[in-house]
Amino acid sequence: MRSIRFTVHGQALRMKKPSGRTIPLSLPRRWIGDLVAFSQKVPTVAVERTLRVKALTDARGSVSNPPGWCAIFTKSFGIVSARFPELRRSYLNFPFARLYEHPQSVAALVVGRDFQGEDAVFLGLMQAPETLSLPEIQRRVRQLKESPIKEMGSYRRLIRTTKFPWPIRRMLWWYGLCVSGKQKSTNFGTYSVNSVRTMGIRMIQFLVPITSTLYYSSPGADGELNIQMAFDHRVFDALTAGRALAELEKVLNNEMVAEITKSSGR
């Protein structure tokens, strides 16, 4: 604590000057640091499109317990990924540069949880969501958000890995993201789904270590919503991203509407 000196009525007084403090990195800050370190090496490009999904919003409004938007986008993009193999590919650079194509999509859902009294971001993994029903996906999303953290395998693995010393931790991340395509797809996902709509903000910078990430907003009264897609430019180009988002709009207005309508018994 440093002190400062000033004079009052000719007498010199000293007051202690407040100083800052050092805060050790918590586990959530460590794993975000690891994530950012590898994400910075990915040449990420982002595109945005306005989707017109009035048919979908009408279908959701007609049922008493509609599926959440996270479940809808998770399944919809899984269906699109089944039709566009580029979306299931990832870039690997060791021992030589190449692309790996996973046989099915793996969704990585970005989930905010309280961890030891601190806001933390986890990745909840879901294998082949395109093969699951919307109610089942909704159940798993709720589980990722509400079940004890120790019961979630992907959460436990992240916590366990982050407890290792920095060199070992970074080596594990490097192997999972740069060497083994199967490990990258299985442990990090072929795509991720994220929403910042509840906070009323819009992403303007993207750092993602996997091939693609969807950021979605809530639709307005006119049935329009903005969706952003960040992707690894080494894997595919904006033309593919644009075609994928156009296909996503079709899936939302057709397959998703049909499933919601069928589940309501209409």
C-alpha positions in Angstrom: 0.0 0.0 0.0 1.6 3.3 -1.1 1.1 6.6 0.7 0.5 10.1 -0.5 1.4 13.3 1.4 -0.6 16.6 1.6 -0.7 19.6 4.0 -3.6 20.8 6.1 -3.1 24.1 8.1 0.6 23.8 7.6 0.8 20.2 8.9 1.9 17.4 6.7 -0.4 14.4 6.7 -0.1 11.1 5.1 -2.9 8.9 3.6 -2.6 5.4 2.3 -3.2 5.1 -1.5 -5.3 2.1 -2.5 -3.6 -0.4 -4.7 -4.9 -3.3 -6.9 -4.8 -7.0 -6.2 -3.7 -10.1 -8.0 -6.4 -12.6 -8.8 -5.4 -16.2 -9.7 -7.0 -17.6 -12.8 -10.0 -19.7 -12.0 -10.7 -22.9 -13.9 -13.3 -21.3 -16.2 -10.8 -18.5 -17.0 -8.1 -21.1 -17.8 -10.2 -23.1 -20.2 -11.5 -20.0 -21.9 -7.8 -19.0 -22.3 -7.0 -22.3 -23.8 -10.0 -22.0 -26.2 -9.0 -18.5 -27.3 -5.3 -19.5 -27.8 -6.3 -22.1 -30.4 -9.2 -20.2 -31.9 -6.8 -17.3 -32.7 -5.1 -19.6 -35.2 -8.2 -20.3 -37.2 -8.9 -17.9 -40.1 -12.6 -17.4 -39.2 -15.0 -15.7 -41.6 -18.6 -14.8 -40.7 -21.7 -14.3 -42.8 -25.2 -13.2 -41.8 -28.6 -13.9 -43.3 -32.1 -12.9 -42.5 -34.3 -16.0 -42.3 -38.0 -15.9 -43.0 -39.6 -18.5 -40.7 -43.2 -17.3 -40.3 -44.5 -20.9 -40.9 -42.3 -22.1 -38.0 -43.3 -19.3 -35.6 -47.0 -20.0 -36.4 -46.5 -23.7 -35.8 -44.8 -23.0 -32.4 -47.5 -20.6 -31.4 -50.2 -23.3 -32.1 -48.9 -25.8 -29.5 -49.0 -25.6 -25.7 -45.5 -26.7 -25.1 -43.3 -25.8 -28.1 -39.7 -26.9 -28.4 -37.1 -24.2 -27.6 -35.2 -22.4 -30.3 -31.9 -24.1 -29.2 -33.4 -27.5 -29.8 -34.8 -26.4 -33.2 -31.6 -25.0 -34.5 -29.5 -27.9 -33.1 -31.6 -30.4 -35.1 -32.1 -28.2 -38.2 -28.4 -27.6 -38.7 -27.7 -31.3 -38.1 -30.1 -32.1 -41.0 -28.3 -29.5 -43.1 -24.9 -31.0 -42.2 -26.1 -34.4 -43.3 -26.8 -32.9 -46.7 -23.6 -30.8 -46.9 -20.6 -33.0 -46.1 -18.4 -29.8 -46.0 -20.1 -28.9 -42.7 -18.8 -32.2 -41.2 -15.2 -31.5 -42.2 -12.4 -30.1 -40.1 -8.9 -28.8 -40.9 -5.9 -30.5 -39.4 -2.3 -29.4 -39.8 -0.2 -32.1 -38.2 1.8 -34.0 -39.5 0.5 -32.5 -42.7 -2.3 -30.2 -43.8 -5.5 -32.1 -44.6 -9.3 -32.2 -44.1 -11.1 -34.8 -42.1 -14.8 -35.7 -42.7 -16.8 -37.1 -39.8 -19.6 -39.6 -40.6 -22.2 -37.7 -38.7 -22.7 -34.3 -37.1 -21.8 -33.6 -33.5 -23.5 -30.5 -32.0 -21.6 -28.5 -29.4 -24.1 -26.4 -27.4 -22.7 -23.4 -25.6 -24.2 -23.4 -22.1 -23.7 -20.9 -19.3 -23.6 -22.4 -15.8 -22.7 -21.4 -12.3 -19.4 -23.1 -11.4 -18.1 -22.5 -7.8 -19.9 -19.2 -7.6 -18.7 -17.9 -11.0 -20.3 -17.6 -14.4 -18.8 -20.3 -16.6 -19.2 -21.4 -20.2 -19.4 -25.1 -21.0 -19.8 -27.1 -24.2 -22.5 -29.7 -24.1 -22.0 -32.3 -26.8 -24.8 -34.1 -28.7 -24.1 -36.9 -31.2 -26.2 -37.0 -34.5 -28.9 -34.6 -33.4 -30.5 -34.9 -36.8 -31.6 -38.5 -35.8 -33.3 -37.4 -32.6 -36.8 -36.0 -32.0 -37.3 -32.4 -31.0 -38.7 -33.5 -27.5 -35.6 -35.7 -27.0 -33.2 -32.8 -27.9 -35.2 -30.5 -25.7 -34.8 -32.9 -22.8 -31.1 -33.1 -23.3 -30.8 -29.3 -23.6 -32.6 -28.9 -20.3 -30.3 -31.6 -18.8 -27.2 -29.6 -19.9 -28.6 -26.5 -18.4 -30.0 -27.9 -15.1 -28.4 -31.2 -14.1 -25.5 -31.2 -11.7 -22.2 -30.4 -13.5 -20.6 -33.6 -12.2 -23.2 -35.7 -14.1 -22.3 -34.2 -17.5 -19.4 -36.2 -19.1 -18.2 -33.3 -21.3 -18.2 -30.9 -18.4 -16.3 -33.3 -16.2 -13.7 -33.8 -19.0 -13.2 -30.1 -19.4 -12.7 -29.6 -15.7 -10.4 -32.5 -15.4 -8.2 -31.4 -18.3 -8.0 -27.8 -17.0 -6.6 -29.0 -13.7 -3.4 -30.2 -15.5 -0.4 -27.8 -15.6 -0.3 -25.5 -18.6 2.1 -27.5 -20.8 0.2 -30.7 -20.4 -3.1 -28.9 -20.9 -2.1 -27.2 -24.1 -0.7 -30.5 -25.4 -4.0 -32.2 -24.9 -5.9 -29.3 -26.6 -3.3 -29.4 -29.5 -3.8 -33.1 -30.1 -7.5 -32.9 -30.0 -7.7 -29.9 -32.3 -4.8 -30.3 -34.7 -3.9 -34.0 -35.0 -6.9 -36.3 -34.7 -10.0 -35.5 -36.7 -12.0 -38.1 -34.8 -11.0 -36.6 -31.5 -11.7 -33.1 -32.7 -15.2 -34.0 -33.9 -16.1 -36.1 -30.9 -14.8 -33.8 -28.2 -15.3 -30.4 -29.7 -18.2 -31.0 -32.2 -18.5 -30.5 -35.9 -20.5 -27.3 -35.3 -21.6 -25.3 -32.3 -24.9 -23.5 -31.5 -24.9 -20.3 -29.5 -27.4 -17.6 -28.7 -26.9 -14.2 -27.1 -30.5 -13.2 -27.7 -31.4 -13.1 -24.0 -28.8 -10.5 -23.4 -29.9 -8.3 -26.3 -26.5 -8.2 -28.0 -25.1 -9.1 -31.4 -21.7 -10.8 -32.0 -19.3 -8.7 -34.0 -16.1 -10.7 -33.6 -15.8 -14.5 -33.8 -13.2 -16.8 -32.3 -14.0 -20.5 -32.7 -11.7 -23.5 -32.9 -14.0 -25.7 -34.9 -15.3 -25.5 -38.4 -18.6 -23.6 -37.9 -20.7 -21.9 -35.2 -24.3 -20.6 -35.4 -25.4 -17.5 -33.5 -29.2 -17.0 -33.7 -31.7 -14.4 -32.5 -35.4 -14.5 -31.7 -37.8 -14.0 -34.6 -39.8 -10.8 -34.7 -43.6 -10.5 -35.2 -43.1 -10.7 -38.9 -41.4 -14.1 -38.6 -37.9 -12.9 -39.5 -34.7 -13.6 -37.6 -31.1 -12.8 -38.1 -28.6 -15.7 -38.0 -24.8 -15.4 -38.1 -22.5 -18.2 -39.1 -18.8 -18.1 -38.4 -16.7 -20.7 -40.2 -13.1 -21.8 -40.9 -12.3 -20.5 -44.3 -9.8 -23.3 -44.9 -12.6 -25.8 -44.9 -15.2 -24.1 -47.2 -16.0 -20.7 -48.7 -18.8 -18.2 -48.2 -20.7 -19.7 -51.2 -21.1 -22.9 -49.3 -22.0 -21.0 -46.1 -24.7 -19.1 -48.0 -26.1 -22.3 -49.5 -26.2 -24.0 -46.1 -28.1 -21.1 -44.5 -30.6 -21.1 -47.4 -31.1 -24.8 -46.8 -31.4 -24.1 -43.1 -34.3 -21.8 -43.8 -36.0 -24.5 -45.8 -35.5 -27.1 -43.1 -37.0 -24.7 -40.5 -40.1 -24.0 -42.6 -40.6 -27.6 -43.7 -39.2 -30.5 -41.6 -39.4 -28.6 -38.3 -43.0 -27.3 -39.0 -44.0 -30.9 -39.9 -42.6 -32.4 -36.8 -44.1 -29.8 -34.5 -47.5 -30.1 -36.2 -47.3 -33.9 -36.0 -46.4 -33.9 -32.3 -49.4 -31.7 -31.5 -51.8 -34.2 -33.2 -53.0 -31.8 -35.7 
